[in-house]
Structure formats: structure tokens, C-alpha cells
Amino acid sequence: MKTLLPPGRTSRALAAATDTAALACGWWLIALSVFTCIEMLGRKVFGFSLQGVDEIGSYTYAIVGSIGFAHTLVSRSHTRVDFLLSRFPTRMRSVLNLSAILSLTALAALCGWRALHVMLESIDLRATASTPLATPMWMPQAIWLAGYALFAAVSLWAAFYALRLFVRGDHAKVNDIFGPQTLDEEIEAETELHLHTEETPAAPPAAVAIEEPRLGVQA
């Protein structure tokens, strides 16, 4: 699968971190769905409640969202509006793709800064949730902040790579890596199958021995 991170140890570490976090989120979502089913059956049938499943669910969706931004960026899966992009020349498309990753980096940094501000404010006020669990708000907010920090780190490293390619004048590579995925790349990313875009020359047909018909009459 093609990624927008440059080759190297730092990129491998960031990709491993996003993969691990995404897998953890996936398993936790499965566990949360099980707890939600138990909560629903308990309330409707047995008259009991686990107390706090809905609260944990709200924290979960915020955390999964912040981590999902980072994982989606590494895999180049963010939605792009590209119906006009292909009509521009190579250099102009390179400028637009560079602007896209730089603006996304600025957005990731803003989200991380605001998440830090919210967490520090919760610590200062000793804020707790007004629920039966009375969760100290800084705890889920710290994980939420970690997700945005990972998103900011990935986007910053990718933006640095795009800027380096652009300054070097490699506009075709900027478009290839930071542009929208092609249909073949989307299929490859979803199925993990490599599709060959170049046609493979057909092998020459095997020689077939043809027996000449016999004209004589068999005795």
C-alpha cells in the first residue's frame, strides 16, 4: 500500500504507532458493542444497568475520531474533491496538493492545541463528569489529546516530505504521492492486491502439431 510518508525509520515508527492505535480502537469498539448489547438486554429484560456504557461510548467516539484522522492520513484515504484537479498542468496540481497537505497540517496543529487547552482547563478546575461514574474529565481528554498529537505528528512529517519534493522540483512525485488515489490504488489499498497497470505482453501460442489427413484406404 502506498503511503505519503517518506522512507525511513521515523516513518516506520509513525506508521506502526498509527496501526497499533487503530487496531486498539477497533478491538475496543467491538468490546463496546458487546457491552451495549448487554446494557440493552439488561434494561429491557432483566431490569438492570451496567451504569456508564453510554458515557464511555461518548469518550470512545471522540478518541477513535482523533486516532482515525492519523491512520487515514497515513493510508491516503481522506476524501478529496478532485473533479477539476486533473485538468490542471503538472506544476499547478503540485501547488494544490502541497497546499492541501500544508492546510491539513495547520488544522491538525490547531486541533491538538485546542485539545491541550481543554485538558489543562479540566485539570485546573478538577472537572468530573456529571454521571454515575463521575469520571475525571482529564483522563479521556488525555487519550483524545494523544490522538490529535499523533495526527499532528504524521501530518507535519508528511508536509515536510511534500515541501522537500516541491523545492527539489519533483512535481510529478508530489502529485503521485500527495494527490488523490487512483481507482487501482483504492482497490489495492482495500484488497491488498497489487494491480499491474502496464499490460503484460501475451505469451506466444504454443506450437500445435497438426497431423496431415491420410488419403489412402485402410485395409
VONU-96918 format. One line per field, with one value per residue (C-alpha): residue number from 0; x, y, z; residue in three letters. Coordinates in pm, 1 decimal. Each point is the difference from the previous one (the first is absolute). Layout:
N
nr: NUM|... .
x: X|... .
y: Y|... .
z: Z|... .
rest: ALA|... .
//
This chain:
219
nr: 0|1|2|3|4|5|6|7|8|9|10|11|12|13|14|15|16|17|18|19|20|21|22|23|24|25|26|27|28|29|30|31|32|33|34|35|36|37|38|39|40|41|42|43|44|45|46|47|48|49|50|51|52|53|54|55|56|57|58|59|60|61|62|63|64|65|66|67|68|69|70|71|72|73|74|75|76|77|78|79|80|81|82|83|84|85|86|87|88|89|90|91|92|93|94|95|96|97|98|99|100|101|102|103|104|105|106|107|108|109|110|111|112|113|114|115|116|117|118|119|120|121|122|123|124|125|126|127|128|129|130|131|132|133|134|135|136|137|138|139|140|141|142|143|144|145|146|147|148|149|150|151|152|153|154|155|156|157|158|159|160|161|162|163|164|165|166|167|168|169|170|171|172|173|174|175|176|177|178|179|180|181|182|183|184|185|186|187|188|189|190|191|192|193|194|195|196|197|198|199|200|201|202|203|204|205|206|207|208|209|210|211|212|213|214|215|216|217|218 .
x: 0.0|135.0|47.9|75.6|277.4|363.3|202.8|196.2|-5.8|-213.3|-269.6|-2.9|-36.5|-288.7|-172.8|40.4|-141.7|-305.9|-58.0|24.0|-232.4|-250.7|-1.8|-50.5|-293.1|-150.3|14.5|-136.8|-292.6|-80.6|10.7|-215.1|-260.3|-14.3|-46.1|-268.6|-193.6|25.7|-120.2|-301.1|-96.9|53.1|-229.5|-274.8|-3.8|175.3|-48.6|362.7|253.9|379.2|9.3|228.7|1.5|-145.7|254.8|292.2|-144.0|8.7|366.3|72.8|-136.5|201.8|320.2|-60.4|-57.9|330.2|199.3|-190.4|110.8|364.7|-50.2|-205.2|267.4|276.4|-203.4|-97.2|-369.0|-129.6|-275.4|122.5|-212.4|195.5|-239.2|199.2|345.7|90.1|-69.5|287.9|361.2|249.9|157.2|-336.5|-123.0|318.2|-70.3|-356.4|105.2|269.1|-254.0|-235.2|253.1|122.0|-353.7|-75.8|312.5|-113.5|-342.4|158.1|218.6|-303.6|-196.8|291.7|45.8|-369.6|-10.2|295.9|-175.3|-317.7|192.9|199.4|-319.9|-160.0|303.2|-7.2|-372.5|16.6|-295.3|-185.1|-283.7|-349.0|-74.8|-6.6|365.5|108.8|298.8|276.2|-22.8|375.4|30.3|-195.8|117.5|363.2|-58.6|-193.0|296.2|241.3|-202.2|18.9|370.6|53.8|-205.7|207.8|328.7|-97.6|-128.1|306.9|238.0|-196.8|-8.1|376.6|41.8|-234.5|177.2|337.9|-118.6|-156.0|315.4|201.6|-228.2|-136.3|-358.3|-98.6|91.4|-188.5|-310.8|54.5|37.2|-215.3|-264.7|-329.2|18.7|-68.0|-258.7|271.9|160.5|-333.3|-59.1|353.9|-39.0|-328.2|94.8|379.1|32.3|255.5|-146.1|232.4|-84.4|225.9|-126.7|205.9|88.1|-189.6|202.8|43.2|-247.1|132.2|82.4|-268.8|88.2|-248.8|-18.6|-53.1|-308.0|66.9|-144.8|59.7|-263.7|70.4|-10.7 .
y: 0.0|342.0|245.1|372.0|-31.3|3.9|-320.6|-28.8|-98.8|295.1|-80.3|-366.5|98.6|237.8|-258.0|-267.6|235.1|81.9|-366.8|-103.8|278.9|-80.3|-369.8|87.3|223.1|-275.1|-256.6|249.7|79.8|-371.0|-22.9|312.7|-147.1|-312.5|209.7|204.3|-316.0|-122.8|340.5|-5.9|-356.2|70.6|301.7|-154.0|-354.6|-29.9|347.2|92.0|242.4|-7.7|374.5|203.7|-178.2|303.3|228.1|-222.3|-15.1|377.7|4.3|-285.5|171.8|314.5|-199.8|-225.0|307.9|164.5|-321.1|-78.0|330.6|-105.9|-352.4|122.6|252.6|-262.1|-222.4|293.8|-68.7|350.7|110.6|233.4|211.0|-54.6|48.9|306.6|-93.6|-220.6|286.1|211.2|-29.1|-200.6|294.9|151.8|-334.9|-21.7|340.3|-101.9|-333.3|172.8|257.4|-282.4|-176.0|329.3|110.6|-342.8|30.1|339.6|-146.2|-293.4|237.5|214.2|-307.4|-113.9|343.7|31.9|-353.6|86.3|317.3|-195.8|-262.6|259.3|185.9|-322.3|-66.1|354.6|-16.7|-363.2|-64.8|-329.4|-141.8|53.8|-372.6|-298.7|-70.8|357.9|-43.9|262.4|168.8|27.3|-379.5|-50.0|340.3|-110.1|-294.7|231.7|240.3|-286.0|-83.1|356.5|14.9|-308.6|159.4|318.9|-194.9|-204.8|300.7|208.5|-273.5|-46.9|376.8|18.0|-276.5|172.7|332.3|-161.9|-163.3|325.5|205.1|-265.1|48.0|-354.4|107.2|-332.7|-184.0|254.5|-68.5|-374.9|-21.3|285.8|5.4|-191.0|-376.1|-155.1|-275.5|-267.3|139.2|-1.9|-362.4|-90.2|175.0|-177.2|-347.8|9.0|-130.8|158.5|94.2|28.3|307.7|-94.6|-265.3|-317.5|-114.8|-310.9|-318.9|-146.9|-278.3|-346.5|-195.4|-249.3|-304.8|-48.4|-345.8|2.2|-195.2|-336.6|-46.7|-373.4|-261.2|-216.0|-371.9 .
z: 0.0|-97.2|284.6|1.8|258.0|-118.8|25.3|323.0|365.3|113.4|-253.8|100.0|365.9|-76.3|-221.5|268.3|263.8|-210.4|-86.3|365.1|112.7|-276.3|92.4|366.1|-95.6|-211.6|278.6|248.6|-230.7|-17.9|379.6|30.9|-235.1|218.6|315.0|-176.4|-91.8|359.5|122.0|-233.6|90.2|368.5|-3.8|-212.6|132.8|335.7|145.1|68.8|-147.5|-28.1|78.3|-222.9|-335.2|-176.7|168.3|-100.7|-350.2|-34.0|104.9|-237.4|-308.7|68.3|50.6|-301.1|-213.9|93.2|-51.2|-318.8|-152.8|35.8|-131.2|-295.0|-89.5|1.0|-232.5|-228.5|54.9|71.5|-237.3|-273.4|-236.2|-320.9|-290.8|-117.6|125.3|-294.8|-244.6|132.9|-119.4|204.6|182.4|93.1|132.4|203.6|154.4|86.3|151.1|205.3|118.8|99.6|223.2|151.1|84.6|146.5|216.0|124.5|83.5|186.1|201.7|85.7|114.8|214.2|154.5|83.4|144.0|223.3|114.3|86.5|196.9|196.9|81.1|127.9|219.5|133.7|80.8|118.0|-227.4|24.0|-209.3|138.4|-32.1|237.7|-86.9|82.3|-232.2|37.1|-338.8|-51.7|-35.9|-324.5|-118.2|36.6|-236.2|-231.5|3.5|-74.9|-310.9|-125.1|83.6|-215.7|-277.7|21.1|-1.3|-305.1|-193.8|88.0|-114.6|-322.2|-63.7|45.2|-257.3|-246.2|44.0|-56.9|-322.6|-119.1|65.4|-181.1|-301.7|0.2|-73.3|-153.6|320.7|211.8|-207.6|6.3|379.9|126.7|-269.9|17.2|-29.9|-337.0|-35.2|-13.5|316.5|183.9|-97.8|102.3|335.9|74.7|-120.1|47.5|-355.0|-230.2|-335.9|-298.0|-203.0|-288.4|-231.7|4.9|-350.9|-89.2|-18.2|-347.4|-71.6|55.9|-312.2|-87.1|-201.2|-283.1|-151.8|-371.4|-110.3|-151.1|-340.3|-34.0|73.6|302.3|-69.3 .
rest: MET|LYS|THR|LEU|LEU|PRO|PRO|GLY|ARG|THR|SER|ARG|ALA|LEU|ALA|ALA|ALA|THR|ASP|THR|ALA|ALA|LEU|ALA|CYS|GLY|TRP|TRP|LEU|ILE|ALA|LEU|SER|VAL|PHE|THR|CYS|ILE|GLU|MET|LEU|GLY|ARG|LYS|VAL|PHE|GLY|PHE|SER|LEU|GLN|GLY|VAL|ASP|GLU|ILE|GLY|SER|TYR|THR|TYR|ALA|ILE|VAL|GLY|SER|ILE|GLY|PHE|ALA|HIS|THR|LEU|VAL|SER|ARG|SER|HIS|THR|ARG|VAL|ASP|PHE|LEU|LEU|SER|ARG|PHE|PRO|THR|ARG|MET|ARG|SER|VAL|LEU|ASN|LEU|SER|ALA|ILE|LEU|SER|LEU|THR|ALA|LEU|ALA|ALA|LEU|CYS|GLY|TRP|ARG|ALA|LEU|HIS|VAL|MET|LEU|GLU|SER|ILE|ASP|LEU|ARG|ALA|THR|ALA|SER|THR|PRO|LEU|ALA|THR|PRO|MET|TRP|MET|PRO|GLN|ALA|ILE|TRP|LEU|ALA|GLY|TYR|ALA|LEU|PHE|ALA|ALA|VAL|SER|LEU|TRP|ALA|ALA|PHE|TYR|ALA|LEU|ARG|LEU|PHE|VAL|ARG|GLY|ASP|HIS|ALA|LYS|VAL|ASN|ASP|ILE|PHE|GLY|PRO|GLN|THR|LEU|ASP|GLU|GLU|ILE|GLU|ALA|GLU|THR|GLU|LEU|HIS|LEU|HIS|THR|GLU|GLU|THR|PRO|ALA|ALA|PRO|PRO|ALA|ALA|VAL|ALA|ILE|GLU|GLU|PRO|ARG|LEU|GLY|VAL|GLN|ALA .
//
